[in-house]
Every structure is written in structure tokens, then in C-alpha cells.
């Protein structure tokens, strides 16, 4: 008989901690290898943590709602293996953060004379993590000001993202009127018969990220109409055979992704991120793809190294991530590392849109519904009017680093690749 720790796994390049949502097993339960033991939430996705070994769940070290660092033990499993090193005093490896902590003195500006006073965190009306307190200390944010920040974490807890967003606005001077960044200017009115719906965790994260993006990036949108008649004709011709051969449906999305990738290669300064006064040009082309969930929320899984896929490869990966997104089986890594995003608003019957940039990217493309329209076309015998399949491309970009010439030329190039699609393409 041996004991082995169940460790909070690394769930993405930027994820350092996770909140325990639900224990799926209780002490004394039998666990199979790779069987899910608990559900956790990060700032990107909710996911299940599987067991690395089979055995009996002996002890749980962290409660539901606790925030646990990656690499820390969350439970102890009793196994029958002899090659596993016994764990001595597992509780010493991981101690949940207590709800009441010692006083942490915070330097805070007072009356402009340069004198500072200590702030007692015991006067706070809610729990703050050590990380949030350290940031508050570094940025001279007193408890009274900290209390105004609207938290998006478990039970309204202020997260690292919340306080850093506040700090950014504070430095820009948006806090001069003493207003908290997430407090509405005019409170909503509630009348008899109104239904009050509490935002779920994902909707709160979406709302926060959209606000952050609009605050950080000056958005500009350019529009181009593209003739996709050749693509419609080609897909109609090959989709049945493709589905019969691969058991997958052939949508327009992989074609759109391919055109975007080709345009990024022509205009690599679209595939950048901003870090203060530095521009980081990304080597990888990782395309985020907005997917609507049955709950009404939106999630953006990422096709990593999208430039390395053939059209048939893109069709397969697009179908896979859409399926897993709607089944809530995406992993945190599936949502990380995007460098440019597309959103097919045409699936909702919309002809165009003005999408909000996914930070820290600098561009996002909305693809409208394909519509039949009368259009003037050039023929050997002169101009003629014909029915064509057309759609609008709406490109929103960060005007800090993407000027109108670049943003407009990029979306025009995407349209060019769509219009020049080869009807003899084999998939």
C-alpha cells in the first residue's frame, strides 16, 4: 500500500492557480486511473481534473471555493503500487489560505504631504488573496478604495485581473472622480414584475474582458464586400462526397480561416501584440474562432499554427473544436495563445458587425451572412447584371498600432483570396 498526492495540474501557459468548484469524489471512494476527481475553474475555462493513479481517495486537502496554486497537492490517494514514494505529512505541502489573515500594512497617500499611513486589512468587508494585497500595496491602493472594485471571482472575490484592470485605469486618470471602474454611472431601475437574472461566471468574465478591451484599445472597423460565388458553387459540388468519405460536415469556416492565414502572411503586422510601448510580432499564426454555446455564452478556442494545415486539415480541426466547445470538454490550452480571431456572425443571420478585439490581439474579423444579390459583372461581351453570392467582412483593429491603411488593406486581401478561390480545389 502506498500514498500518492493528487497535484493541481498546469492548465495553460499563463494559468498559475485554479478555484475548486466541485469535488466529484469523497474520501473513501474508489478512483480509477484517469477518472475525474474534481472540477476546477480558471480565468479561461472550467475543466475536470483526472486522477493520475487508481486507488482509494484517502484525504482531501482543499475545500470547494479554495484557490489553489498550480503544483500544490489537493488530495491524497491510497494505491496498491509499491513503486510510489509514500507521502509524509501531506498537509504540510498545501495549506488553504485562511479567511482571516494577519494585518498587512499598506502604504497609502494621505493629504499630499508625503506622509503615509498603515491600512489594516481586518477592516475589509470581504476576503482578499495575498496576491491582490501585494498589488494593492505596490500601487498604494487603500482598503476603502479596494472595496469599490467589483470582483469577478468566486463569491465576488477580486481577482488579479480585476485589480490590474483597476490599476491601469487609475494610472490613466480615469479614477479622478473617485468612481470605481465597474460601477455604472446611472444605476438601473427595477420595477414590479421585472426579472432579475444573476450572471453566471462565464458571462461575468466575458463582460469584464469586453470592457477591458474597449478601455485599452481604440477600435476602428473597416468593411469590405466579397463575392464568394465560386466558393458556394465549389462547396455545393464537394460537400456530400466529403461527408461520405470523412463523416464530417464541410462548412465555410475552414475556407475563411485559410484566407485569413494567407492575408496574415502578406500583412504580418496584423499578427502582433502590444506590451506598453513595445510591439511584439508573433511568429506563430494561431487563429481564435468564436463559438456560440447552448447557454448563450461565447467561447473562443484557438487553432494553433493554423498556417500548417491543409484545407481538409482545417475542416477536421474546426469541426473538432466546435464539437468540444459545445460539449464543454475543451481544455485550458485550447483557449490559450490566440494571435488573431474570426467571428462568423453570419450564422445568426447578421450581414455585418463591429466585433470587439480579444486582448492582447490587435484585430478581429466578423464574417457576415452569404446573400444572393444582383451585381454588375464584366463579360467578354461587356458588362452584365447577374445574381452573385456576396458577404461582408468587418475588420475591427487596434488603432494604437494598426492604421487605416494596414487595417483596410488586410481585410481587402482576405476578400481577394476568397474571390480568387480555385473551383478545382481538391479536399
Buried (B, 14 or more C-beta within 10 A) or exposed (E): EBBBBBBBBEBBEEBBBBBBBEBBBEEEEEBEEEBBBBBBBBBBBBBBBBBBBBBBBBBBBBEEEBBBEBEBBBBBBBBEEEEBEEBEEBEEBBEBBEEEBEEBEBBBEEEEEEEBEEBEBEEBEEBBBEBBBBBBBEBBBBBEBBBBBBBBBBEEBBBBBBBBBBBBBBEEEEBEEEEBBBEEEEEEEEEEEEEEEEEEBBBBBBEBBBBBBEBBBEBBBBBBBBBBBBBBEBBEEBBEEBEEEBEBEBBBBBBBBBBBBBBBEEBEBBBBBBEEEEEEEBEEBBBBBBBBEEEEBBBBBBBBBBBEBEBBBBBBBBBBBBEBBBEBEBBBBBBBBBBBBBBBBBBEEBBBBBBBBBBBBBBBBBBBBBBEEEBEEEEEEEEEEEEBBBBBBBBBBBBEBBEEEBBBBBBBBBBBBBBEBEEEEEB
